[in-house]
């Protein structure tokens, strides 16, 4: 049903927006490596739950929400890594 697909995508975005701003504080608290591992864990669990769609469609919604929670940790972790690694002192001009 098209409504369920639209709702599952909206839930993913809602979860991503929910954790978008606090994710910077989480990354600062636990570190980039642990944040990326937490992101991989959330994305894996979310994907596993989405595969249980044949049991109940609510698993797809729950999986989308959990996957959405993991996305900002990876996205902001990559940004913070680049911000720390590529400073003016460490980057040379060719």
N, C-alpha and C positions, 0 to 999 in steps of 0.2 A: 504494500500500500504506500502511495507517495507521501501520505501524511507522516508515517512512521520514519521514513527516510529523512524528511525535512526536520522532524523533531530530533532525530539522533544527531544530525549535524549541528543543530542549534545547541544541543546539550554539550557537545564537544567545545563549541565556542564559548558557551557560558562558563564551563569549567576552566578554560584557558584564561578568560578574563578575570575569573575569581582569584586565580593564583598569579596573575601577571605581575602585579606590583609587590606583593609579599615575597615573591620568589627571589628578589634581590637580597632581601634580608635573610632568607633561608640559606642562600648560597654563601653569603658572608659568614653566617653562623657555622655551617657544616663544611664548607669548602666546595670547590668546583668539582673535584673528583667524586665526592660522595653525592653531590647534587645530580651529576650526570648518571651515576649508578641508580639513584632513586628514580630518575626520569626513565631509565631503561626498564626498571622494575614496574613502574606504573604503566608504561606503554605495553609491556609484555602481559601483565595481568589484564589490562583492558582488552587487548587483542584476544587473549584466551577466553574472556567472558563473551566477547562478540561471536566467537565460534559456537557458543551454546545457544545461538539464535533458534535452532530447531526445537529446543525444549520450551523456551518462552521468549517472546520478543523483548521483554524487559531486560534480559541479559545484554542485549545489544545496547540499550540505553545506559545501563550501568557501566558497561565496558567503554562506551564513548566518554562518559563522565570521568572515569579513572584515567583513560588515555589523555583526556584534556587536562587533567591535573599534572601530568608528567611533561607535557609539551613546553610550558614556560621555563621549567628548570633547565631543560636542554638549550633552549633558545637564548635565555639570558646568561646561562653558563658559558656559551660560546662567545657571546659579546664581552663578558667580563674577562675571559681568558685573553682575548685579542687586545682588550684595553690594557691589561697588565703586561702582556708580552711585547707588544709593538709600541714602545715609547720612543721618543725622539733620540734618546741616548743609545738605544739598541738597534735602531734602523739606520742604515747607511744609504747614501745616495749613490747611484751607479754612475 
